[in-house]
Amino acid sequence: MVLESLGSSLRNVLRRIAGASHIDESLIKEVVRDIQRALLQADVNVNLTLKITKGVQRRALEEKPPAGMSPREHVIRIIYEELVKVLGKPKDFPLARQRILFVGLYGQGKTTTIAKLARFFQKRGLSVALVACDTHRPAAYDQLRQLGDSISVPVLGDPQEKDARKVAKQGVKQFEGIDVVIFDSSGRHSLEADLIEEIKDLAAIIKPEEIILVMDATTGQQAGPQAKAFHEAIGVTSVVLTKLDGSAKGGGALSAVAETQAPIVFVGVGEKIDDFEKFDPPRFISRMLGMGDLQSLLEKAQEAMDQEKAEETAKKILSGKFTLREMYDQMEMLTKMGSLRKIFSMLPGMPGKMSDEELDATQERLRVFRIIMDSMTDAEMDNPREIKSSHVMRIARGSGTSPRQVKELLKQYNMARKAVKGFASDRKMRRHLMKQMKAGGLDVGE
């Protein structure tokens, strides 16, 4: 999970508040010291840490809880609001026809991020093309082409051409009919005069709606001065932070870039092409504090599911029908949504409930269950209660698993079937589920 260490420390602070017998000045000051310690360990700037914690302390001691809110809830809300305030307001990245120019220093993850953004637009129905204007780094074109091929996006470039301006002009002309055209640019080890000049020339040719700076979150507080220097030189409109997963300096990078007023629009949270998220400060802080992010979870589910198949499965479940086929479909959708660790981070109260080892073991168990079901016949998938001992042996041999693992799958299925049957027979719960599914865009009838 993103900034897991900081999130874990802050969640401990919230648990301390929630478990306190009463809220007084002494507790507030102790909580403020705990928050300071957590932020400094995450590499957040000292002055900014003091600004956040002074704001928390002043408001917690001076403000009265609103009607209907307990003193504990009031203090927790203040902590949440002060953290969100630091990161600024979310920027709405348009899903529209546009040209985008990417800039950044060497080793920041720029080329991979370009492919991730291309995939982001592609999943939302827009046509995308990439232009390799990095004519300095050896194999830059080859890397971009391989990434483009992996997501079926066309890539224009010429490994023999040393003039990035010529490649940019060709890209503008060739991809005129494409919705989103993303241009890579050369990096350097530092922001040198010739790099600035080249990027300015590219911007004049491309006329981009967005100039996106890619920063490595492990840079920590130095991300701030770098973002500011790029912004002053070429007018950066947005920032993407990469390698935010597991970075001890991520808190420093987030807060430092936010201070430059160049909005962070996306964050890279893993190596896979889909490990890329829109950056929304309220949602981000909510997840980090263990309050969940159900909106992002719903968006991921909608991206992962086949609408027709999801509606069909939902109708079957609501009618009380639940075979191994429905269970398989649910597991498949869950797998497409990403790791269980990421999904759990979006559920209120779930971060920290299971260790990384337990989550990895559960993920592996789901993978094995799908392999087992792939070895079953249609009759077995449709009538799992008809599976006898002889069937278990054959399924185990066919899937390369043990009879014990097959029986474990059947046990999990029976538990899930009973739960579904309970939902279907509970009219109040059934109406609630139908309402929730319709709100998520599923047509489940009446």
Protein Blocks (a to p, Z undefined) as FASTA:
>chain_A
ZZklmmmmmmmmmmmmmmpmbdcfklmmmmmmmmmmmmmmnopafklmmmmmmmmmmmmm
mpccdehiafklmmmmmmmmmmmmmnopadddddddddddddddehklmmmmmmmmmmmm
mmnopacddddfbfkbghklmmmmmmmmmnopacdddfkbmbfklmmmmmmmmmmmpmbd
cddddddfbdcfklmmmmmmmmmmnopabdcddddfklmmmlmmmmmmmmmmnopabdcd
ehkgopaklmmmmmmmmmnopacfbdcfbjbfklccdddfklmmmmmnonopfklmmmmm
mmmpcfklmmmmmmmmmnopacfklmmmmmmmmmmnopfklmmmmpghkgopacfklmmm
mmmmmmmmmmmmmmpcfklmmmmmlpcfklmmmmmmmnopafklmmmmmmmmmmmmmmmm
mmmmmmklmmmmmmmmmmnopaebZZ
